[in-house]
């Protein structure tokens, strides 16, 4: 606990993501729908199943922490999720990052995706088929994500956003890596750019309401934040009909 009452966590050598250790299961559904290459690495179905069972066995006598919630502020397109971690602080992270359900929503919550982030579980590359003992594996068919060996919590965030990026276009929704804000007259502005190029700074305008600063969806209903907010804010903002006609300018 720091002097200003924030929790400070050391993640060791993993101070960022491990993109070379990120995989997508190659199966009947994804074989022709994923752009395989340097970014999207293939992972065998059978290896995934075996690794999942090993992780479950690892957790049998362990205390775990579970978060049930949503990704996506639009009720029509939000994704119900369950995040299972072996460290309490990571569950606090996802509780702050994603959308927390109401008491009534929690009663009927049925996760569509389950993500395991088990920091203390490491793979054996020569046995499990991973590149190193760290892995982030997305199974879009079984709707399960496995993360192991890395305590960097940003892997959880980006894994769930990858799920949204894969699934939303099939529903006619455009996923975007951008910040967004809205003016008093309902005019929405989008700020695109790589991480660290100033999206958050540009969207933080005292004369405009912030929608979010990182990941959004654009549907026929409007632009909505994937996260539970930025700087304690979250919103679903409708775009005026004429904005759809004018495109992305």
Secondary structure by P-SEA (a helix, b strand, c coil): ccccbbbbbbcccccccccccbbbbbcccccccccccccbbbbbaaaaaaaaaaaaaaaccbbbbbbbbbccccccccccbbbbbccaaaaaaaaaccccccaaaaaaccccbbbbbcccccccccccccccccbbbbbccccbbbbcccccaaaaaaaaaaaaaaccccccbbbbccccccccccbbbbbbbcccccccccccccccccccccccccccccccccccccccccccccccaaaaaaccc
